[in-house]
Amino acid sequence: MEIASYEFAGEGMRRMYENEKWTVGIKNWKPANDITGLDMLERHNETDELFVLLSGSCTLISAEEMENGWAFDRVEMQPGRVYNIPRTLWHNTITQKDTKMILIEDSNTGESNSDFYRLTAEDLKAIRQLVQSK
C-alpha cells in the first residue's frame, strides 16, 4: 500500500479524491468566478460544503431570498481557515487568477440535489457594490 498524491493546476474545479461518502476537490480561478464573469448562485439541498483557501484571494458571496429581492452578504476568506457553507444557502465564490482552494463535500452532491439561480443585472450590480465596499 502506498500514499496517493493529487494536484490540479488548471482553471476551475476538479474532484481529486472521491469515495462513497465524500469528495475532495481543488478549485482554482475560472472566468465564471471572476467579478466580471459571475453570473449565478447555487445551493446544495442535502449537504454542507467546505472551502479552504490555500493561496490568492476569495470572497464568498451568500444570498437569502427576501420578499423584495435578495439580501447579499460576503466573507473575505483567510488562508488556512475552513469555511462551511450550510446546505440550502445560496452562494458562489469570487476569485483572483492566483486563487487555489480545497473543496470538500458529500460525494452525492450534484445537479440532481442542487439548485442554480441566474443573477440579474440588478443582482450583479448589488454584488459588485458589496464587494467594492470591503
Residue frames relative to the residue before (quaternion, step in Angstrom):
aa qw qx qy qz dx dy dz
M 1.0000 0.0000 0.0000 0.0000 0.00 0.00 0.00
E 0.0454 -0.8065 0.5893 0.0148 3.58 -1.00 0.81
I 0.5564 -0.6007 0.4660 0.3354 3.54 -1.27 0.44
A 0.2864 -0.7566 0.5675 0.1534 3.56 -0.88 1.01
S 0.1393 -0.7737 0.6152 0.0592 3.56 -1.18 0.64
Y 0.0975 -0.8083 0.5805 0.0121 3.59 -0.98 0.88
E 0.0765 0.7772 -0.6243 0.0196 3.55 -1.17 0.58
F 0.0612 -0.7717 0.6327 0.0198 3.53 -1.28 0.50
A 0.1042 -0.8264 0.5531 0.0170 3.57 -0.68 1.09
G 0.5202 0.6638 -0.4086 0.3491 3.61 1.24 -0.01
E 0.6491 -0.4898 0.4002 0.4227 3.55 -1.33 -0.11
G 0.7822 0.3575 -0.2543 0.4423 3.55 -1.18 0.62
M 0.5979 -0.5663 0.4432 0.3541 3.52 -1.29 -0.44
R 0.0172 -0.7730 0.6341 0.0089 3.53 -1.10 0.77
R 0.4076 -0.6735 0.5609 0.2563 3.55 -0.98 0.90
M 0.2057 -0.8188 0.5305 0.0760 3.55 -0.64 1.17
Y 0.7862 0.0460 -0.0070 0.6162 3.55 1.10 -0.72
E 0.0667 0.7959 -0.5976 0.0711 3.54 -0.97 0.85
N 0.0018 -0.7536 0.6565 0.0333 3.52 -1.13 0.73
E 0.7586 -0.3928 0.2389 0.4617 3.62 -1.18 -0.17
K 0.7293 0.4318 -0.2385 0.4742 3.62 1.19 -0.35
W 0.8396 -0.0047 0.0639 0.5395 3.61 0.80 -0.92
T 0.2814 -0.7342 0.6029 0.1354 3.49 -1.41 0.43
V 0.1194 -0.7436 0.6513 0.0932 3.55 -1.15 0.68
G 0.0259 -0.8081 0.5879 -0.0246 3.53 -0.80 1.06
I 0.3325 -0.6689 0.6119 0.2600 3.50 -1.35 0.23
K 0.1132 -0.7926 0.5990 0.0130 3.55 -0.82 1.09
N 0.0559 -0.7899 0.6102 -0.0252 3.54 -0.60 1.23
W 0.6992 -0.4305 0.3496 0.4511 3.56 -1.31 0.17
K 0.0707 0.7349 -0.6744 0.0084 3.50 -1.28 0.60
P 0.6873 -0.5085 0.3015 0.4221 3.64 -1.07 0.50
A 0.6655 0.5133 -0.3122 0.4429 3.63 0.98 -0.77
N 0.6929 0.4249 -0.2857 0.5076 3.62 1.23 -0.21
D 0.4827 0.6083 -0.4555 0.4354 3.56 1.29 0.23
I 0.6088 -0.5664 0.3961 0.3894 3.62 -1.05 0.62
T 0.6880 0.4680 -0.2857 0.4754 3.62 1.10 -0.60
G 0.7365 0.4097 -0.2318 0.4858 3.61 1.21 -0.33
L 0.4253 0.7201 -0.4527 0.3093 3.57 1.29 -0.18
D 0.0774 0.8319 -0.5454 0.0665 3.60 -0.79 0.94
M 0.8163 0.1760 -0.1022 0.5405 3.61 1.17 -0.11
L 0.2870 -0.6756 0.6416 0.2224 3.47 -1.49 0.16
E 0.1227 -0.7713 0.6161 0.1025 3.54 -1.26 0.38
R 0.0589 -0.7613 0.6401 0.0852 3.52 -1.32 0.28
H 0.2858 -0.7294 0.6008 0.1592 3.53 -1.15 0.74
N 0.3309 -0.8236 0.4402 0.1360 3.54 -0.51 1.23
E 0.7676 0.3775 -0.1970 0.4791 3.60 1.16 -0.37
T 0.8164 0.1730 -0.0617 0.5476 3.60 1.17 -0.30
D 0.5128 -0.5933 0.5214 0.3365 3.52 -1.30 0.42
E 0.2067 -0.7336 0.6297 0.1500 3.53 -1.37 0.20
L 0.1839 -0.7934 0.5743 0.0833 3.58 -0.97 0.86
F 0.1068 -0.7671 0.6303 0.0536 3.54 -1.16 0.78
V 0.0500 -0.7458 0.6629 0.0435 3.54 -1.21 0.69
L 0.2924 -0.7522 0.5681 0.1611 3.57 -0.70 1.12
L 0.2224 -0.7788 0.5765 0.1079 3.56 -0.78 1.07
S 0.7874 -0.1287 0.1222 0.5903 3.59 0.90 -0.94
G 0.6956 0.4291 -0.3482 0.4591 3.54 -1.27 0.40
S 0.4567 -0.6590 0.5013 0.3252 3.55 -1.12 -0.63
C 0.0333 -0.7867 0.6163 -0.0109 3.52 -1.18 0.70
T 0.1598 -0.7353 0.6525 0.0897 3.51 -1.08 0.88
L 0.2459 -0.7424 0.6059 0.1458 3.55 -0.75 1.07
I 0.1581 -0.7654 0.6199 0.0705 3.55 -0.82 1.05
S 0.0188 -0.7735 0.6334 0.0122 3.55 -0.96 0.89
A 0.1086 -0.8031 0.5848 0.0355 3.55 -1.18 0.51
E 0.1522 -0.7446 0.6444 0.0851 3.49 -1.20 0.72
E 0.3748 -0.7255 0.5317 0.2245 3.56 -0.86 0.98
M 0.1079 -0.7931 0.5994 0.0107 3.56 -0.77 1.14
E 0.7028 -0.4545 0.3286 0.4375 3.59 -1.26 0.17
N 0.7872 0.3061 -0.1481 0.5144 3.59 0.98 -0.85
G 0.7923 -0.2125 0.1175 0.5597 3.61 1.13 0.54
W 0.6754 -0.4874 0.3828 0.3996 3.54 -1.25 -0.52
A 0.2196 -0.7102 0.6493 0.1608 3.54 -1.23 0.65
F 0.1502 -0.8142 0.5593 0.0408 3.57 -0.44 1.25
D 0.0378 -0.7645 0.6428 0.0309 3.54 -1.20 0.60
R 0.1798 -0.7813 0.5882 0.1060 3.56 -1.26 0.30
V 0.1063 -0.7355 0.6640 0.0831 3.50 -1.34 0.50
E 0.2896 -0.7285 0.5952 0.1763 3.56 -0.88 0.99
M 0.3374 -0.7688 0.5086 0.1911 3.58 -0.47 1.18
Q 0.2360 -0.7331 0.6234 0.1352 3.53 -1.22 0.68
P 0.5525 -0.6282 0.4225 0.3486 3.63 -0.91 0.83
G 0.8229 0.2784 -0.2096 0.4489 3.54 -1.11 0.78
R 0.6156 0.5164 -0.3609 0.4735 3.62 1.24 -0.02
V 0.3664 -0.7057 0.5625 0.2265 3.57 -1.17 0.63
Y 0.1226 -0.7885 0.6019 0.0309 3.56 -0.84 1.06
N 0.2014 -0.7944 0.5682 0.0744 3.56 -0.74 1.13
I 0.1637 -0.7415 0.6453 0.0832 3.56 -0.83 1.06
P 0.3150 -0.7780 0.5058 0.1990 3.62 -0.33 1.17
R 0.6111 -0.5489 0.4099 0.3964 3.56 -1.11 0.62
T 0.8163 0.2369 -0.2618 0.4572 3.54 -1.21 0.82
L 0.5336 0.6002 -0.4374 0.4045 3.65 1.18 0.09
W 0.3917 -0.6960 0.5515 0.2410 3.58 -0.78 1.03
H 0.1443 0.8090 -0.5511 0.1448 3.60 -0.84 0.93
N 0.0663 0.7368 -0.6721 -0.0321 3.48 -1.47 0.09
T 0.3768 -0.7099 0.5476 0.2328 3.54 -1.31 0.15
I 0.1734 -0.7277 0.6520 0.1241 3.53 -1.20 0.68
T 0.0187 -0.8363 0.5444 -0.0628 3.55 -0.54 1.20
Q 0.4117 -0.6506 0.5768 0.2730 3.52 -1.42 0.20
K 0.6951 -0.5105 0.3068 0.4026 3.60 -1.20 0.41
D 0.7106 0.4385 -0.2716 0.4786 3.63 1.11 -0.50
T 0.4377 0.7280 -0.4368 0.2960 3.61 1.26 0.18
K 0.0362 0.7502 -0.6592 0.0358 3.52 -1.11 0.88
M 0.0133 0.8018 -0.5942 0.0626 3.56 -0.81 1.10
I 0.3483 -0.6565 0.6173 0.2583 3.49 -1.41 0.25
L 0.1416 -0.7664 0.6243 0.0540 3.55 -1.03 0.89
I 0.0306 -0.7834 0.6207 -0.0029 3.58 -0.90 0.92
E 0.1663 0.7826 -0.5829 0.1419 3.57 -0.81 1.01
D 0.6638 -0.4638 0.3966 0.4325 3.53 -1.33 0.20
S 0.5288 -0.6661 0.4201 0.3166 3.59 -0.91 0.83
N 0.6565 0.5112 -0.3144 0.4571 3.61 1.20 -0.38
T 0.4558 0.6883 -0.4575 0.3304 3.61 1.23 -0.01
G 0.2898 0.7491 -0.5518 0.2246 3.56 -0.81 1.00
E 0.7791 -0.3515 0.2428 0.4589 3.55 -1.29 -0.18
S 0.6343 0.5648 -0.3382 0.4053 3.60 1.06 -0.65
N 0.7900 0.2256 -0.1410 0.5524 3.62 1.14 -0.45
S 0.6084 0.4884 -0.3574 0.5134 3.54 1.19 0.68
D 0.2508 -0.7387 0.6038 0.1640 3.54 -1.27 0.46
F 0.1812 -0.7727 0.6027 0.0829 3.54 -1.22 0.60
Y 0.1151 -0.7869 0.6054 0.0327 3.56 -0.99 0.90
R 0.3150 -0.7393 0.5684 0.1763 3.56 -0.76 1.08
L 0.3946 -0.7432 0.5000 0.2049 3.57 -0.66 1.16
T 0.3748 -0.7055 0.5560 0.2294 3.57 -1.05 0.79
A 0.6761 -0.4586 0.3685 0.4436 3.58 -1.28 0.15
E 0.6378 0.5232 -0.3204 0.4656 3.59 1.04 -0.74
D 0.6299 0.5259 -0.3213 0.4727 3.59 1.02 -0.83
L 0.6720 0.5050 -0.2964 0.4533 3.58 0.86 -0.97
K 0.6224 0.5310 -0.3368 0.4660 3.58 1.02 -0.77
A 0.6656 0.4999 -0.3000 0.4659 3.60 0.92 -0.90
I 0.6542 0.5000 -0.3157 0.4714 3.61 0.96 -0.81
R 0.6563 0.5099 -0.3184 0.4559 3.61 0.90 -0.85
Q 0.6404 0.5065 -0.3225 0.4789 3.58 1.01 -0.78
L 0.6384 0.5298 -0.3177 0.4591 3.59 0.99 -0.83
V 0.6837 0.4789 -0.2815 0.4732 3.58 0.91 -0.94
Q 0.6786 0.4940 -0.2945 0.4568 3.61 0.96 -0.79
S 0.6387 0.5476 -0.3282 0.4295 3.60 1.19 -0.42
K 0.4519 0.7177 -0.4392 0.2965 3.61 1.25 0.02
